[in-house]
């Protein structure tokens, strides 16, 4: 029988950036075969290595490398984010982890090695951004196998990133529903709609810990920022009880580069972004959310973007059903684990 080559684990260092870049480029190439809208540039080892270096240069970054037979077969790099919403945290971003093809199980060894330091530092909320599963299952050694390895580390699916092609034009909404550009007179309605999403996510099953702002706070924010050309805004209106038009929903589009959520390999260079969409509770089910999403998709095409990206909490029952029905395809999954329980 051939000798079994031992897997060796050690801390990540500057010398590991280039070998890690090679693994990341291979992971991205496999990811792009499943989702061609991903950026082909990240299949170049030098580009992937630059993304690894950016992850490694974050304040407080640490990680692990797996070596077998003198060859790097996996790496893991995480760093904290200075945001109290996420707890005492460590984040492994889109460029912070890859393993050699067929070596998904190595992810469990890497986490076992790196997470001891994170726990010792009191960082008990762990997040990792991985390519979404769905490219052939565990036997193929692809994204499904990698996600499965992390699920067996007690991680669960928290957040979804997704992409689709723009629409050539927004379909006509159902009768009595109008989608139009927002006007300054809509600011009070926009303030109320802006609270609808965090208020929804504060309830079960999302149970987000983020503070829910007041309508007054959000209205003031809209008064200060309304009309910024970087963030085109649309509203949906229906006839109110007295027959007069009533604004019941809103959506905001922008370039994906304006987003703070999408970075590293998750940041497509030529993408529009459905950055916000919400409908007042009493108006849900009328098709306003879909019509607003279609409007942003059409705007993305008119603006010349190659694709449109959005994201949502996996536990948000409304978003997790509405956006896939609109044709958005999962690209990255944010997994989460709280240790100590």
N, C-alpha and C positions, 0 to 999 in steps of 0.2 A: 504494500500500500504506500502511496506517496506520503511524505511527511506533511503534517499539518503546520502551516505557517502561522505563528502566533501574531495576534493583533496587539500592537503596542500603542498606548495612549499617552499623550503628553500635552503640555500647555501650548497654545498657539503663540507664535512669535512672528516678527517681521519677515523672517525667511520663508514663512509658509504662505505668503500672499500669492505668489505666482503659481505654486502647485494647486492652491485652492481655486485660483482663477481658471485653471484647466478643468477642474471638476465642475465649476459653476457653468462654464461655457458648454460642457456636455449636457448638463441638466437643462440648460436653457434651450439647447437644440432639440432635445426630446420634448420639452414643453411646447416649442414652436411647431413641431410636427402635428401636435394636437390642436393648437390654436395659432393659425398662420398670422393673425394680427399682432402677435408679439413682435418686438423689435429685433430684426435679424442681426443688428450690429452687436448684440450681446453674445452672439455665438463666437465672436472673435476673442481669443484668450486674453489679449491685452486689455480689451474693453471690460471683460468680466473681472480680470484681476484688479482693474481700477475700482470697480464696484466693491470688491472685497476689501480693498484698502480703505475705501471710504467708511465701510462698516467697522473696520478695525481701528480707525482713527477717532471714533467717537469717544467722548469722555467716559472713562470707567469701563471701557471694553475689555472683555476677557473671553477666553474660549479654549477649545481643545482641538487636537489633530489626531487622526487615526492613521497609523502606518502599518503596512503588512508587506513583508519581504522587501523592505527598503522603499516602497512606493506609498505615496499619500493616497488613501482610499476614502477619506472623509474629513470634514472640518466643521466646526460650529463656533460662531462668534456672536456674543450678545452684549448689549450695553443698556444702561438704565435711561429712561426718559424722565425729565424733570417736570412731571405733571401729576398732581395729587390724585387725579381721577383714576389713574392706573395703579395706585397703591405703591408699595415698595417693590419696584418692578425690575425686570430685565426683558429686553426685546431682542429677538433674533429676526432681523428684517429680511427682505427678499434676496439679498446677496449674502446673508449671514450663514448659510448652511448648504452643503451639497455632499453627496457621497458618490462613489464610483458606481457605474451601471451594475445592477444586480446585487448591490451591497446595502440595501435599505436597512437591514438589521443593525448595521454599524451606527446608525443614527441613535439607537438606544444606548450604545456604549459611550458615544460622544456626550450625550446629555448626562448620563450617569457620572461621567468624569467632571464636566463643567459645572453642573448644577450644585455640587457640594459647596463650591466657593460662593455661589450666589446665595445659597441658603445660609451659609456661615455669615455672610454680610447682612443678613436680615431681609434679603430680597425674595419675597415669597410669592409674588405674582409674576408668572412667566408667560411670555407671548412669543409665538413663532409664526412667521409668514411663509407658507409653502405653496408650490404649484398645486392647483386644485386637482383632486383625483379624477379618474375617468378615462385613462388612456390604456386600458387593457387588463387591469386587475393585478393583484399581488404576484401572480406567476410571471408576469412580464417584467417585474422588477422596476416598474415605472412609478409615476406619481401615486397611484393607488397604494403600492407597497410602501412608499415613504410615508404617506399619511397614516397608513395602518400601523406602522412602527411607532409613530407619535401618539396615536390613539392608545396604544398599549403602554404608553408612558403616563397615562391618566390625563392626557390632553383632550379637550373637546372643541368642536367648531363654534367659534364666536362671531366671525365677521367674514363677509364674502366680497371679493372684488370681481368685477365682470366687465365684458366688452361686447360690442357688436358694431356692425357697419351702420353708417348714417342712413337716414331715409332721404329719398329724393325730394319728398314734400310731405308735409303733415296731412294725414287723411282728415276729411271733414268729420268733426265730432257729431255725436247724435243730436237731433233737433233739440232746441232750447238750451244747449250747452255751447258757450262761446269761449274760445281761447284767444286772448289778445295781449299785446305788449302792455306792461304795467304803466300806470300813470301816477304822478305824484299824489293825486287825489285818492289813490289806493293805499297809501301808506298806513292808515289805521288798520285796514283789513290785513295788510301784510304783517303788521306787528302781531295780530292775533294768530295768523296762520303760522308764523315763525315759532310760536309756542306749542302748536299742535303736535309737532314731531317729538320734541323732548318730553312733553307730557305723556304722549303715547308710550314712549320707551321707558319712562319711569315706572310703568305698570307691568304686571305679569303678561307674558312670560319673559320679556326683556329684563325688567328690574334693573335698569341702568342706575348707577350711582351718581351720574352727572346731575348737577343742580338744574332745576327747571327755571328758566328766567321768567320774569313777569311780562305781561303784555306791554306795560308802560316802558320797560327797558328796551324791548325789541322795537317798539314803535319809534323811540328816540334814536335807536341805531339806524333804522331805515330812513328817518328824516335826515340824518347826517351823511348817509352813504348813497341815497337814491340817485340813480342816473349815472353811476360809474360805468363807463362803456365796457369795462372788462367783464362785467357780470350782467348780461342781458337777462331780463326778468319778464315772465309772462304770468298772467292770472287767468283763472277759469271762473266764469260767472254763469249763474242760472237765475231764472225768475224767482224772486223772493215771495213771501206770503201775499204781499200787496201787488205782485206782478212786476215790480221794479227790479232791475238787474242787481244781483247780489254776488259779490266775490266770495268764492268758497274754497279756492285752492290757488297755489302758486308754485312756480318752478324757476330755478336759476341755472343758467348754463355759464360755462367759462372754459378757458384752456385748462387742460389737465395740469399744466405747470403751476397753476394758481393753487392747487390742492396741497395741503400739508400732510395728507394721509398717504399719498402715492409718491414713493421715492425709490431709489435704487432701480432694480429690474422691473418694478411695478410702475415706473414712470415711463409711459410711452411718449416718444418725442413729437408725435403728430396726432394728438387726440383731443377731442372735445370732452367735456365733463358734465354729466348731469349731477350737479353739486348739491342740489336741494330740491325736494318736491314734497308737498304736504297738502292735505285736504282736511277741512274742518270735519269733526266727527259726524255731525248731522248730515253731511253731504256725501259721505262715502258710499260707494256702490252706484253712483250716477255716471261713472266713466270719466270723471274729471282728472283723476290721477293718470290714467292711460293717455288721455288727450294731451296733458301737459308733458308727459314723457315723450310722446311722438313729436311734439313741437320742438323740444330740445334736440331730438335726433335729426329733425329736418334742419334746424339751425346749424348743427354740426356739419352737415353736408354743404349748406350754403356758405359757411365760413371756410370751407376747403379742408376740413380735417379728414383724415383717412378712417377714423373710427371714433366711437364715443364710449366712454368709460363711466361706470357708476359703482357704488358699493353700498352695502347694507348690513345691519345686524342679522345674523342667521335666525335669531329668536324673534325678530320682528315679523309677525305672521303676515302682515299686510305687504311689506316690501319684498319679503322672500317669495311671495307668490306673484306679485304684480310685475316685477322687473324681469324674471325669467319668461313670463308670458309675453312680454314685449320683445323677446328675442335676445336678451342679454345672456351671455355664456360665462360661467365661472372661470376665472383665471388664477386667482390666488385665494387661499383660505388662511385666515388668521385663527390659529389654535391658541387655547388658553388653559392654564392650570394654576390653581392656588395650592401651594404645598403646605403641609402641616396638618392636614385633616384626613 
